[in-house]
Amino acid sequence: MASSVHPRVLKLTKQDSQSYGFFLRIEMGKEGHLVRNVEKGGPAEQAGMKDGDRVLTVNGVFVDKEDHIRVVELVKESGLSVTFQVLDEESYEMAKEKGISLSEEGQARPTQQPVMNGVAGAIPKPKLCYLVKGEKGYGFSLASTQGVQGMFLSEVHPSGVAAKAGVQNNDRLIELNGDNVESSNHEQIVDKVKASGNSIVFLVVDREADRYYKNKQIKLAGGMATVKHLPHKPRIAELTKGPDGYGFYLRQQHAKLGHFIKDIDAGSPADKAGLKDMDRLMAVNGDPVDSLEHEQVVEKIRQCGKKSTLLVVDGETDQMYKMACVTPLLYWDEVMNSYSEAAEPAAATPTTSSRESSEHKPRLCLLKKTSGGFGFHLNAIQGLPGQFVKEVASGSPADKAGLVDDNIVIEVNGDNVENKSYEEVVEMIKKSGNRLEMLVIEEAAYDYFKDKNIPITTALIGTSKMNKPATPPVKAKEPKKQEDHPAPAPVTASSPSPPPSPTLAANLTPPPSPATAPSQDSPKETRKRSVSSSSSASEGDDERF
């Protein structure tokens, strides 16, 4: 028989000097371990903990019948994060009255994802951090813990290089420049850091993620990491072919091992999409090309037809990823996951004072999905109304349509979602296909209209009906450099291409007039009109697109 008891899974995280923001106690005449005095705005309240809740499990351990002191110890031993299963007071007392086994309920697989301080939790990830030595060094120390394998990063200076790179106190060091150092001692790691010169790449894991992977007996490696802290970003360029093709040459340089963008035509689709001379091509429509021969990459681009999406890296980004011994496709995978929940606990959105101004209005934004998705994350904080936009990728459909971080979502495709759950709104967005219409509003304006009891609808927009993506081509620009939010390269809208020519050769721009012969020091170049005319003897092969 299906049970009417539904425990909630809550994950709380805190800082070193912070408490979880609640009291755990036992009371005369009441059964169970009670939650009391939930601090407003604290981790417990943000995760959805309520006064009177009973704690059933702590980190998966059933504690309803445990001594209270033991339960407190389990919470303290948990460190900076702890996962509870709790039951509201009414359900708990009803279960006791009916003799329902709470141990079975507490150990059952929960139907919901854990809530991490108010945001549905994703699987924790190790992180890659790139550090460039400053005048005062890297800004951290190494420490070991008795009985625990590995070295930990400690005394991380808040304004130092390590902290800015994403390192936190008590992160465990897994890899240094791609080499596993879990079994290395203090002196060996110090020697490796010194040998690395003025820059290093760490793979580190925080306590929460470390516990997760140890429990599952999974060995950590760089390919499992988030790359959002890395300062140099690969770029995703979406190209729509023009009358003269894409406007660049693809060149294979055997000495440099890779396929490189060359000779970009000014004003071409390649130029407008932000491609740069000597960008290294890593993927075409998400498929890695690094191990392919030149002719295979050429054919892959041709098969894309009028549109293609390229993942490229400049020299600096390429070098950083090589140092970390991971592929830039990790960035592609992270950006493609447009609706993933935040991997780190989200703090409550600060409240902005209401502005007594009628100039603040909602906006109706039309997004047209590309192969890179819509380009934003949807977040929600338990206890606060509605869903809000986060991590709008520069140059994405969301960015072009006018979405900005912290916009509150009012409607999705004409349906009001203010009282819908996070999961319902995500499902509505996914079902919208390639076209998404969102009515959004800034927080200050939201507060203003709510204070006035004015319903927020499209009627408030006035004459401005919709924010549509810009149609004229825009000048390519470098993506914003953000440590926390990867941003694809700007995507440029192009005029429709003419109907495809009947032959492959006709799609190619005629080669330029013959250049002078290359010097002995420079790789040979071949300008070809078709794949069949390639020269395998060349040190460098070019193909016009």
N, C-alpha and C positions, 0 to 999 in steps of 0.2 A: 504494500500500500504506500502510495506517495506520501511523504512527510510534509506537514505544513510548516515545518521549522526550516528557516533559511538563514544560516549564518552568513555574515558579511566578512569579506577578506580585506583587511586594511594594512597597508604598508606605510610605516612612519619613518621619516629620516630627519636627522637633526645635525646641527653643527657641534663642534667640540664643546663650546661653552653654553650650549642651549639644552633645555629640557624638552621632553616630548609634549609637555603642556597638559598633563592630566594627573590625577591622583588615582592610585589603585588601592582599594581597601576592602575589608570585610566589615559587615555591620550586624549588630545584634538583631536577630529575628529575620534576617535575610540570608538566602543561600548564594553561594558563588562569590567570585572576585569581581567587585563592582568598580566601574569607572565613575569617578566623581570630579567635580571642579574642572571641567574641560576649559582650558584657557582660550579665550577668543583670539583667533588669528594664529594660534600655535599649530604645530605639526599634527596633533591629534584632531583638532577641529577641521583642519584642511582635508584630512583623510576621511572625515565623516564620522568620527567617533562621537557618541552621544552620552549624556549623563544617564546613568542607570544601566548602560550596556554591561553585559557579563562577558568576561574573557574566557573563551573555550580553549584556544590553543595559542602558544607562543612559538613562533618559528616551526610550526608543525607538531609541537609536543602538546598532547592533551593535558590540560592543567586544572580542569574543573574540580577534581578531587584532591589536588595537590595542596600541601601546606602553603599558606600565603607567603611565607618567607621564601620558599623555593620558587614561587612564581616571580616574585620581585627579583630574585637572583638571575633567573632566566632573562628577564628584560634587561638587567644591567649588563649581563655578559654579552648581550647582543651588540653592544657598541653603538655605532651611529645610525643603525637602521634595524628595525624589528617588524616582523609580520605577525599580525593577530588575526584570529577568527573570533568574531564577537557576535553576540545575540542580543537583540533589544530586550528590555526588561519584561515586557508583556509576553513575548514569545518564550523567554526563558522560564518564567513562572508557569506558563501554560504547559510547557514540556515537562517540567517537574511534576505538575499535577497529574498529567496523563501517563507518566512513567516512560516517556520517550527517551531512548538512549542517546544522550548528548555526545558520548564518546564516538559513536558511529557517525553522528552528524558532523562532529568536529574533524573526523579523519576522512570524511567523504570528499571527493574531488569537487571543489567549488564550481558553480556554474558561471561565475563572473571572473574577470581578471582582477588581480590585486589592485587596489587603489593606492597610488603613491602620492601621499599628501594631496589627494584630490584629483589626480590624473591617472587614468587607467594605465597600468604599468607594462612596459615592454621588457623583453629579456635584457638584462644588463649586459653591457659590452665592455671589454677592455678598451683602452684608448691609446692612440699614437700621439706622441707629443714631440714637437721639433723645437730644440733649444739652441739658440745662438748666444754664445758667451758675451756677457756685458762687462762693463768696467769692474763690477763687483763680483764677477764670476757668474755662476748659474743660479745662485740663490736657493740652495737646498743642502741638506746633509744626508748622509746614509746612516741607517740604524738597523740593528737586528733585534729580534724578540726571542727570548729564551724558549726553546721548545717548538719554535715555528720556523719552517724552512724559508729561506730567501732573505733578501734585503729590502728595507722599506725606506721611502723618501720621507725625511722628517725636516723640521725647522724650515719649512717652505716659506720664504719671505713673501708677504702679501703683494708687494709691488716688484718682486724680482722676476727674473727671466723664466724660471720654472713655473711659477704661478700663472704668468701670462700665457704660457704654453699649454696650460690645462692641468698641470700637476697639482695634486692636493696632498695635504699631510696624511701620512700613513698609507699612501698608495704603495702597493708591492711591485717591485721591478721584475718584469718578466724577460724582456729582451732589450739589448742595447745595440743599436745599428743592425738589427736583424738577427743578432746572435743571442740564443737563450742563455741567461745568466742566473737562472734560479738556483743552480748548485755552486755558483761562484761565491767566494768569500769577499770580505770588505776590501782587502788589498787588491785582489784581482779586478774588481769592478772599478776601483779608483784608477788602476793602470789603464783600463780600457777607455775610461773617460778622458784621461790625459792624452792617450794615443789618438783620440778622435779629433783633436785640434780644437777649433773654435765653434764647432757645432756637433750636436748629437741628436739621435732619435731614440726615444724611450717607448717601449710598450709597457704600460703600467695597468694595474687593475685596482679598483677601490675595494674596500672590505666587503661590501654587499655583493659585487660581481664575483669576487674571489670565493666567497662562501658558496655562491650558486654553482660555479663550475667545479669546485672541489666536491660538493655533494653529488654531482653527476659524473664525477671522475673524468672530466674532459680536460685534456691538455690544451693550454692556451697558446695561440700563435697569432702573428700579425694579421693574417687573413681574416680573423674574426673581429677585428677592431673597428671602432668608429674612427673616421678620419676628420670629423668636424672640427677638431682642435688644430689641425695642421694649417699653417698660415697661407701656404701657396696652393691655390685651387686649380685642378684641371678645369677645362672649359667645355661646355656642351654647345656646339654650334649647329643650328638648324638652317639648312640651305634649301632654297627653292630655285631651281634652275632658270636662268634667264635666256634671252635669245642667243647669247654667246656662251652658253654653258654656265658652270659655276664660277669660272674666273680664277682658276689656280692650276698650278702644276703639282703633281704628286711625284716625289723623287725618292728613290731608294738609295741610301748611302751606306754601302757595305761597311765602310770603315767605322761608321757611327752606329751600325746595327739598328735600323729602324726605317720608317717611312715618314717623309718630311714634306710639309707644305712649302711650296716655293712660288715666286713670281706671281703674286696676287695682283690682279687687275684692279686699279682704282675704281671705286664705285660698283664693283661687281657684287654678286650675292655673297661670295666668300669674304670680301672686304667688309660688307655691311654686317655680316654675322660675327665679325670680330676675329677672324683667322689672321694669324701673324706669320711673317716669313720665318721659316725654320721651326714652326710648331711641329711637334711629333704627333703623328696620328696613332691613337691607341685602339679605337673601336669605331665601327660603322654600324649604326643602328643597334648599338649594344653588343655587337659581336666583336671579340678581340681580334686584332689583325697583326699583332706584333710578330707572331711566328709564321705568318703567311709570306709567300713570295710576292714580288711586286705585281706580277700579272694577276695573281689571285685577288689582291686588294683592289686593283683597277676594275676587275670584273664585278666584285662585290659592290663597288660604288655605282657602276653602270646599272646593275640590277635594281638599284633603288628607284630608278626612273627619274621623275621630276623633283623629288624631295629626298633629302638624306640628312641624317643626324650624325655628326662626327664628335667624338671625344678626343680632345687634343691637350697636350701639355707644352708649356714653354720650357726652355732649358733649365731654369731655376726649379720649377716644379718637378721636372723629370729627375733632376739630381736628388731632390729631397725624397722622392718615392723610392729611388734606387738605394739610397742610404738606409731606408726603412725595410728594404727587401720585400716590398709589397707592390701590387699592381694598382695603377690609378683607376682601374675598374671598380675598386671599392667605393670610390666617390660616385661613380655612375649608379651603382646599386643603392647607395644611400639617398641620392637625389630622386631616383625613380620611385622611392617609397613615399609618395606625396602625402599619405594620410597616416603614417606611423605615429604612434603616441610618442611624446617626448621621452627620450631614453633616460633623462635625469628628472628628479622630482621638480615639479613646477611650483614656484612660490606664488602666493596669492597676488593677483594683479593689483597694484596700488590704485587707490581711489582718487580720481581727479575731481576737484571741486566743480560743481555745476556752473555753467556760464549762462547768465541771463541774456541769451542772444538768440534771435530767430535765424541767424545766419548759419547755424550748425544744423545741417539736414542729413537725412540718410542718403545713401547713394545706391543706385541700381547698377550692378556691374555684370557685364556679359563676358564670360570666359570661354575660349575655344581651346579644347585640349590639344596638345601636341604629343609627340612621342615621349616627351619629358614629363607628361602629366600636366596638371593645372599649376603646379609650382607653389603650393603652400601647405602648411599643416593646420589641422583643426584641433584646438585644445578646449578643455572644459575643466573648471574647478568646482568640485563638489561644494555646495552651500552657496554658490553664486549663480545668478541667473544666466542662462544661455550658453552659447558656444562662442569662441572667439578665434580669430585668425592669428597664426604665428608663422614665422620663418618664411616670409614671402621671398621667393628666389628672384634675384635681379634679372630682368629681361624675360621673365616667365609670363605665361598668359595672365596669371593673377596680378603680377606687377603692372602689366600693360593695361589691364582693365581697371586699375586704380585701387586694388586691395592693399592695405598696409597693416603692419603688425598691430595687434590688439583691437582691430575692428571687431565689433560685436555683430554676430550673424542674426538677422531678424527673419528673413525669408529665404527659402531655397526653391527656385523655380515656381514662385508665386505662393508657396505654402508657408505659413508662419511656423517657426521652429523654436520660439522662445521657451516653450514648455516641453519640448521634446528632449529625449535623452541623447547623450553623445552618440551612442550606437545608432539610434534612429537617423540622426542627421548625417552621419558618415554613410549609411546605407542609401539615403536619398541622393547624396552626391555621387556615389558610385553608379547608381541607376540612371543618372542623368545623361550618360553617354559622353559624347564629345562636346556637348554644349551645356554650359551651366550658367544660370542666372541667379545672382545673390543680391539681396537687399541687406546692406551693412550700414553701420553707424559708428561714429567715434564714441568713446566712453563718456566724454563730457556732454555730448549731445544726447546720449542715451539717458544720462542722469537728469538732464534738463527736462526732457519730455516725460520721464517717469514722475518727476517731482510735480509736474503740471497735470498728471493723469491724462496725457494726450497719447492716444494709440499711435504707434510707429508703423506707418504704411507708406506705400508709394505716393499717396496723396500729398505727403509732406514735401515731396521733391520739387514740386512746382513745374516750371517749364523744362528743366533739365531732366530728361527721361532716363537716360542710361549712360553709364561709363563704358564705352566700347574700346577694345584694343586699338591702338593707333594703326592706321592703315598706311600712311606715307612711310617710306624707308627712313630709318633713323641712323644717325652717324654711329658707327660702332664705338664702343667704349669699353674700357677694362672693367671687369666685374668688381663690385665692392669687396674689399678684403675684410672678412669677418672671421674671428676665431671660432665662433659658435655655429654659424649658419652657412653651409656651402651654397654658392650661388652660381647657377649656370651662366654661360656667356650670353650677352644680349641676343635676342632672336629678332631678325628683321623681316617685316612683311615685304614681299616682293610682288611685282606685277605678274599677272598670269603668264606662264610660258606659252609659246606658240605650240601647235600640235607637233608631236614628235616626228622627226624626219624618218623616211623609210629606211635609211641605211645608217649603220653605226658611224661610219666615217663622216656623214653629213652633220652629225651632232657635235663634232669637234671643231674648235676654231682652227683655221689654217695656221701652220707653224710660222713663227717669225722668220725673217730673213736670216740666212746662215750667219752665225756668230764666228768670231775668230776662234781658232783652235785653242782648246784649253791648255794651260801650262802643265808641266810635269807634276806640279804640286797639287793641282785641283782635279777633282773627279770629273770624268767625262760626262757630258750631257747629251741625251738623245731626245729630240722633240718628235713624237710619233703621232700619227693620225689614227692608228688602230693598234690594238693589242698585238696583233700578229707580227708587227714590224719591230718588236722589241729586240734589244741586243743584249744577250746574256753576258757578253764579254765586257760590258761597261761596268765601271766602278760605281756609277750613279745612273739610275734609270728615271726618266721623267715621263709623266703622262698628263696631257692637258684635259682639264674638266671645265 
